[in-house]
Amino acid sequence: MSFQKAQDLLKLARLSASRHGGISVKEVAEEFSVNERTAQRMIYALKEVFPSISHQTDSERRRWWKLHDTAMIGMQGIYDRELVALEMSIRRAEREGALMDAEALQALRDRLMATLPSSHARRAEVDAEAVLEAKGYACRPGPKVKTSATVMSVIAAALKGPFRLVVWYQGAQDAEPCQRTVEPYGLLLGTRHYLIARDIAKDECLRRFRLDRIAGAEITIEWFEKDRDFDLEAYAAQSFGSFHSDAEASRVVWRFSPVAAVTAREFEFHPNQEIFEQEDGGLIVTTRLAPPARFRRELLRHVHSDVAN
């Protein structure tokens, strides 16, 4: 067996063990970019190395393979590239003000390192530090909005309930923070961070509260039922960046010249975009978002286009 096949087999074992329902032939084919016949052979090889692997058949008669004996997988330890990726994620979270995410990732890193022999752990850290130094770490220049770690932790606890939240919020027209009781739906993280919530003293509309303007927050014991039709991902997709405005949302059409289309095809401009190839080699991209003016400025940084909305 070649080294690459051995590595693929270990990766397959890890995937089979980590997924609650196991892994199917189709998923193996997609994960390793092989056809289903090759994927079946890989599963047969996995059965030979791990005889304890089991399978179950779903309603569509597909088999899902699950590995329960994970002792050999644990012997792999942690690779320097994995440690680098984890360290980079921690730094990105710190840079973007996602303090709770940074803390959780740091705790995960510490637990992983604690499971390794001291010599292995030290070697992995040294190797990772060398890679990080070689890659460098580009910090985004310009001002950063500060958010309170205490406020973030209270909001996170309220979101888990979900429980109503009392916040002291200073709006643009407020001379000082005012007390509001809100029902939190989620967070949007970007250049500025926003709490998406419904103010119970007002209408049913969801509003955006800038986290840097929340002076304090307290969780209540009042549970509330979220609107089941609300989808935070779909809500965020209507925006460019973390800014969102229902009033400004509109259909936007970008027309790329044949020359610009070559570059434009390399980008995904928006998760809900639709692409239409033109006979002259040009490109038309359409979507709905808010505010279109902000997207226009960003778009012109990368390619030349006409924007109509």
N, C-alpha and C positions, 0 to 999 in steps of 0.2 A: 504493500500500500504506500502511495506517495505521501509526502508531508502534507500536501494540500488536501488530499482526501481525508487524512487523519484529522486535520483541523476542521474540515467540513463536518466530519462525523461528531466531533466534540461540540461543535456549534449546534448541530441538530439535537444532540442529547440535551444541551442547555435549553433550547427552545421547547423541547418536549416536556421537560421538567418544569419550566417556568410558567407555562400556559395552563390555566386551571382545567380546561377541557381537553388538553392535549393538542396535537397538531395533525392535520390531514395531509394526504398526498398532494392535493392541489396547493396547499399553503407551502409545502416543501418545495414544489416546483417553482412557485413565485419567489420564495425567499432565496433560492440558490440559482435562479434563472436557468432552469433545466426543464426538459419535457417530463411528462408524468411517468413515463416508463423508467427514466433515470431516477426520479423521485421515489418510485417503488423500490428500486434496487438499494437506494440509500436507507430506506426504512428496514429492509431485510438485513442490511449490514448492521444497523443499529440493534436489531433483535439478536444478532449473533454476539455482539459485544455486551449487551445488557439484556440477558434472558428474562429479567423480571419485568420488562416493559409490558404494559397491558393496553388493551384497546376497547373502545365501545363504539357501537353503530348507532347513528342518529336516524331520524324518521325518513331521511332521504337516502338511507343505506350507505352513507359515507362513514368510513372508519376514522376514528380519532385516536392517535397513539399517545400514551401518557407514561412518562418515566418517573418512577417513585424513588428509586435508589439513586440518590444524588451525592453519595460519598465521593465518587471519582470526579464529579464535576467540581466539588469543593477543593480538590487537590490542585486545580489549575491556578488558584490564587487570583491576583488581579494584575492585569497587564498595564504597562506604563501608559499606553495610549488611552486606556479606560480611565486611569487616574487623571490624566491630562484633561480629558473631556469633562470629568467631574469638577476639576479645579476651575476650568474655564466657565462652566455653568454657574459655579459659586460666584465668580468675579462678575459675570454678566448680571446676575441677580442683584448683587451689591450695587453695581453701577446704575441699574435701572430703578433702585429703590425698593425692590421686592425683598424686604428684610426677612420676612418669615420664610420665604423660599430659600434664601441664602442660609438661614439657620438650619432648616430641615436638611438641605443638601450637605451642609457641614457635618451634621449629626450622622447622616448616612455614610459619609466618607470616613468618619471616625470609627463607626462600627465595622466597616469593611476592613480597615487597617488593623483593628483589634483582633480580627480572626486570623491574621497572618503571623507566621513566625517573625520574631523581631528582625532577623537578618534579611528576610524577604521583604518585609515592610520598608525597611530602611533603603534597600536597593531600589524598590519601586519608587519611593519618594525622590531619591537622587536622580533616577532616570527621568522621571516626570518633570522635575525642576529643570533639567537640562533641555528637555523638549520645549517647555514653556519659555525658557530664556531664548531659545533659537527661534521660536515662532513670534515672540514679542507679544505685547498686549496693547492693542490700540484703544485708548480711552477716547470717548466721544467728547470733543471740546465744547465749551460753552456752559452756561449756567444749568444747574440741576435742581429740580424742585425737591425740597426735603419733606419727608413724611415721618410721622411719629410711629416708632415701633410698637408702642403701647396701644395706640389707636388701631393699628393694623391687626394686632393680636385679638383685640376685642371684636373687630369686624369679622375676622376669620371664625371666631367662636359663634357669632350670631348667624353667619351663613350656614354653619353646620346644622343648626336647629331645624328649620330656620326660626330665629327668634327676633322679635322687634328690637330695635336699637334706638337709644336716645343719644343724639349727637348735638354738640354745640358748634353750630356752623355759621361762619361769617360770609354771607353772600356779597356780591359786588356792591350792593346798595346798603349793606348793613354797617353801622358804625362800630359794632362789637358783635361777638358771637351770640347767636340766638338758639335757644333750645328747641329741638325738633324731634319728633318720634317718627321713625321711618321703618319700612319693611325692606331689608336688603336683599337684592337679587344677584349681585355679582360685582366684580371689579374689572375695570379696564385699565391696563397698564400701558403707558406710552411716554411721550415727552412729559405729559402731565398724567397723574393717576386719578381715576374717578371711581367713586362708589355709585353703582346703579341701584336706585332704591325708589320706593313710593312713599311720599310724605302723606301720612294718614290724615292730616288736617286739611289736605287739599284734594284734588281730583284723583282719578284712578291712573293717571299718566305716570310713567316712570321718569325719573329725573336723574341728572348727573350732578354729583356733589364732589367737588375737587377735594382730594384728601389733604392737601396742604392748607385748606381753609377749615378743616375740622379741628377745633381746639381740644376737644375731648369726646369720649364716647363711653357709654355704659350699656351693657347687655341687660335686657329685661327677661322675665320668665314667661312673657306672653308669646306663645307659639302662633304662627300664622301659616296659612296655606298659600303657596305660590301659585301664580297663574300657570297652569300646565302647558299652555300654548307658548309661553315665553321661551325663547332660545337665545342664550347669550351670544353664541357664535354667530347666529343670523343677525342679531342686533348689532354686533361689532362689525359685521361685514358690510353694513350700510354706511359705515364711516370710513374715513381715510385717516389713519393714525387713531388716537383714542378720542378725537372730537366727534360728536354726533349731534345732528340736528334734524329732527323730522321735518321742520319747516323748510330746510335747505335741501333735503333729499330730492334728487331728480335723476332722470335717465341721462346718461352721458355717452356720447359717441366720439371715438377717436379715429381719425382717418390718417393712416400712415402712407407716405409716398412709397413707391417701389424701393427706393434707396433706403429709407428709414425702416421699412418693413423687415429688412434683413436683421437689423439689430432688435427690433420690437419683438420678433418671434422668440428671442432668447429670454424674455421676461414674462412673468405672470403679474399683471398689473392689479388684479383684484380677484378674490376667490370665486366671485360669481360672474366673472367675465364671459362673454360670448365672442367667438372669433369668426370672422368671415373673410375668406381669401378672395381677392379681386383678380379679374382676368389680366389686368396690366401688371400684376405682381405686387400691387399694394395690399394693404391690410386694414380691416375695420374691426375695432374692438368696442363692444358696448357693455354697460353695466348700470347699476343704479347705486348712487352713493351720495354722501354729504360730508363736507361741502366740495363741490366740483372745482372751485377755484384753487383750493389747497392741492388737489391732485394735479391740476394743470401745472402748477409751479414745480412739483416734484417730477412730473413727466418730462418737462423740458430739460431737466438735468441729464437725462439719459438719451432721448431720441427726439427727432424733429417730427412734429405732428400737428394736425389741426384738431381743435377740441370744440365740439358743438354740444350744447345742452339746452 
